[in-house]
Amino acid sequence: MPGTDEIELLHGGDPIDVFDRWFVEARASEPNDANAMALATASTEAWPSVRMVLLKGHGPDGFVFYTNAHSRKGREIAANPQAALLFHWKSLRRQVRIEGPLEQVDEATADAYFASRSRDSQLGAVASDQSAPLDGRATFVTRYEAAEARFAGGPVTRPPHWTGFRLVPSAIEFWIDRLHRLHERHRFEKSGAGWTSTLLYP
């Protein structure tokens, strides 16, 4: 558990550097998927939805994940390109909340990541109309087998609607669990080329 000087260490720092350090610790301590994050989007009518996705890249320019742009989240991103992320690392008793606009990664970046996936995952992306109604599991299996036959002996081509998005952070909040729910919260907000920071009541 972080020491009582943790917030002092956060204060005035670069939140991306803090995230990097926490992420390294999470990868060493979480039993599964330290890169799992909740992604919240909303429709233009302000109907929210949230689901778990995997962080596949991050840095000062933002936090990257991949999906089918025809899925519900893809459609919501197209209509309302604002989102929020949440990492919850139970082993460390820490959370990180990130908010900001979304931008699509370039095709070369999407191609490179798609090529790094397992072949089964690539074929699944080709076969799936993510979020669309499915009349039965057999239909999906048949589509998967058709994709397998189509690309037999060669590389699987990335579907043009399967792509990546980068959340460009405008705010990052770090949460540290404390006894008796006397938690610590530290919020950073983008200000020009830098960040401003403040403590929040738990």
C-alpha positions in Angstrom: 0.0 0.0 0.0 1.4 3.5 -0.8 2.9 5.4 2.0 1.5 8.6 3.5 3.8 10.7 1.3 2.3 9.4 -1.9 0.2 12.5 -2.5 3.2 14.7 -1.9 5.0 12.7 -4.5 2.1 13.3 -7.0 1.7 17.0 -6.3 3.1 19.1 -9.0 4.3 16.1 -11.0 3.6 14.9 -14.5 0.5 12.7 -14.4 1.8 10.6 -17.4 4.9 9.8 -15.4 2.8 8.9 -12.4 0.7 6.6 -14.6 3.8 5.0 -16.0 5.1 4.2 -12.6 1.8 2.8 -11.3 1.2 0.8 -14.5 4.6 -0.9 -14.1 3.7 -1.8 -10.5 0.2 -3.1 -11.6 1.7 -5.3 -14.3 3.9 -6.9 -11.6 1.0 -7.4 -9.1 -2.3 -7.8 -10.9 -3.2 -11.5 -11.4 -4.8 -10.8 -14.8 -4.9 -8.1 -17.4 -3.3 -5.1 -15.7 -4.1 -3.2 -18.9 -7.9 -3.8 -18.6 -9.8 -0.5 -18.4 -13.4 0.5 -18.3 -14.3 2.7 -21.3 -17.4 4.9 -20.9 -19.0 6.5 -24.0 -22.3 8.2 -24.6 -24.7 8.7 -27.4 -25.6 12.2 -28.7 -28.8 11.8 -26.6 -26.5 11.4 -23.5 -27.3 7.7 -23.0 -24.2 6.3 -21.4 -22.6 2.8 -21.8 -19.5 1.3 -20.4 -17.5 -1.9 -21.1 -14.0 -3.3 -20.5 -11.3 -2.9 -23.1 -7.6 -3.4 -23.1 -5.0 -0.6 -23.2 -2.6 -1.3 -26.1 -0.4 1.8 -26.0 0.0 5.0 -24.0 2.2 8.0 -23.7 2.0 11.8 -23.5 -0.2 11.8 -26.6 -2.8 9.6 -25.1 -4.2 6.1 -24.3 -4.9 3.7 -27.2 -7.4 0.8 -27.6 -8.7 -1.1 -30.6 -12.3 -2.1 -31.6 -14.8 -2.5 -34.4 -15.9 0.9 -35.5 -19.3 -0.5 -36.4 -19.9 -1.7 -32.8 -22.0 0.3 -30.3 -19.0 2.0 -28.9 -17.6 2.7 -32.3 -20.9 4.4 -33.4 -21.0 6.4 -30.1 -17.4 7.5 -30.6 -18.2 8.7 -34.1 -21.2 10.6 -32.9 -19.8 11.9 -29.7 -16.0 11.6 -29.5 -15.6 12.2 -25.8 -14.9 9.4 -23.4 -13.7 8.4 -19.9 -11.4 5.5 -18.8 -11.1 3.8 -15.5 -8.3 1.5 -14.3 -8.9 -0.4 -11.0 -6.0 -2.3 -9.7 -7.3 -4.2 -6.7 -3.8 -5.6 -5.8 -2.5 -2.1 -5.3 -5.8 -0.6 -4.0 -5.5 2.1 -6.6 -7.7 3.6 -9.3 -6.9 6.0 -12.2 -9.7 7.9 -14.0 -8.9 9.6 -17.4 -11.1 11.9 -19.4 -10.8 13.5 -22.8 -11.6 13.6 -26.5 -11.0 10.6 -28.8 -9.1 10.5 -32.1 -8.7 7.6 -34.6 -5.2 6.2 -35.0 -3.8 6.3 -38.5 -4.1 3.2 -40.8 -0.4 2.2 -40.5 -0.7 2.1 -36.7 -3.9 0.0 -36.9 -2.3 -2.3 -39.5 0.7 -2.8 -37.3 -1.3 -3.7 -34.2 -3.7 -6.0 -36.2 -0.7 -7.9 -37.6 0.6 -8.5 -34.1 -2.6 -10.2 -32.9 -3.0 -14.0 -32.9 -4.4 -15.4 -36.2 -7.5 -16.6 -34.4 -8.2 -13.1 -33.1 -7.6 -11.7 -36.5 -10.1 -14.1 -38.0 -12.6 -13.4 -35.3 -12.4 -9.7 -36.1 -13.2 -10.5 -39.7 -16.1 -12.8 -38.9 -17.8 -10.6 -36.2 -20.3 -7.9 -36.7 -19.6 -6.7 -33.2 -22.7 -5.6 -31.2 -25.2 -6.6 -34.0 -27.9 -9.2 -33.3 -26.8 -12.8 -33.8 -29.4 -15.5 -34.5 -27.3 -18.3 -33.0 -23.7 -19.2 -32.2 -23.6 -21.5 -35.2 -23.9 -18.6 -37.5 -20.8 -16.9 -36.0 -18.8 -20.2 -36.2 -19.8 -20.6 -39.9 -18.6 -17.1 -40.6 -15.3 -17.7 -38.7 -14.8 -20.9 -40.8 -15.5 -19.0 -44.0 -12.9 -16.3 -43.0 -10.4 -19.1 -42.2 -10.9 -20.6 -45.7 -10.7 -17.2 -47.4 -7.3 -16.4 -45.9 -5.9 -19.9 -45.9 -2.2 -19.8 -46.6 -1.9 -16.1 -46.4 -2.0 -13.1 -44.0 -5.4 -12.0 -42.7 -6.3 -8.5 -44.0 -7.5 -6.0 -41.4 -11.1 -5.0 -42.0 -11.3 -1.3 -42.7 -13.8 -0.8 -39.9 -11.5 -2.5 -37.3 -9.3 0.3 -36.0 -7.8 2.0 -33.0 -8.7 5.1 -31.0 -6.6 7.3 -28.8 -8.0 9.1 -25.8 -6.1 12.4 -25.5 -6.3 13.2 -21.7 -7.7 16.5 -20.5 -8.0 15.2 -16.9 -6.4 12.4 -15.0 -7.3 11.5 -11.4 -5.4 9.2 -9.1 -7.2 7.5 -6.2 -5.5 5.7 -3.3 -7.4 3.5 -0.9 -7.1 4.3 2.9 -8.6 2.8 6.0 -12.1 3.9 7.1 -12.7 5.2 3.6 -10.4 8.2 4.2 -9.1 7.8 0.7 -6.7 10.1 -1.2 -7.6 11.7 -4.5 -5.4 13.8 -6.7 -6.7 15.4 -9.9 -4.7 16.8 -12.8 -6.2 19.0 -15.5 -4.6 20.0 -18.7 -3.6 23.7 -18.8 -2.0 24.8 -22.0 1.2 22.8 -22.5 1.2 21.7 -18.8 -1.0 20.5 -16.0 -2.6 21.9 -12.9 -3.2 19.7 -9.9 -5.3 19.7 -6.8 -6.3 17.4 -4.0 -10.0 16.4 -3.7 -12.0 15.3 -0.7 -12.6 11.5 -0.8 
